[in-house]
Amino acid sequence: DKCPFCRHPTPENEEETDKDLMKRVEANDPVAVRNMGFKRYNDEGDNESAIEYLTKAAELGDLVAHFELANFYRDGEFVGKDMKKVIYHSEQAAIGGHPMARYNLGCVEEENGRFE
């Protein structure tokens, strides 16, 4: 099989997959940077590195990274709770069209008594 985007053979094992992912990270592919953040968080438990990768992906314009960072800052999950960052990342994701970010912003408005 070949990748439908780059037409290179698909990786045959996890080592090749990781190597391909790192190439895309080095090329500043925002989705790859985000995926590396998820890999660090989910597979390796390296929360500090995960936040760094997700922050970089958000800076590169990845909506999902903005959304996930908003959730981490809202919950205070291995980062301090920070409502300014929650709103910033939620707004960036919502402006880009992320539906759950829009919903979450609406919930923040309701919690603050702003219904209009």
Secondary structure, DSSP 8 states (H G I E B T S, - for coil): -B-TTT--B--SSHHHHHHHHHHHHHTT-HHHHHHHHHHHHHTS--HHHHHHHHHHHHHTT-HHHHHHHHHHHHHTSSS---HHHHHHHHHHHHHTT-HHHHHHHHHHHHHTT---
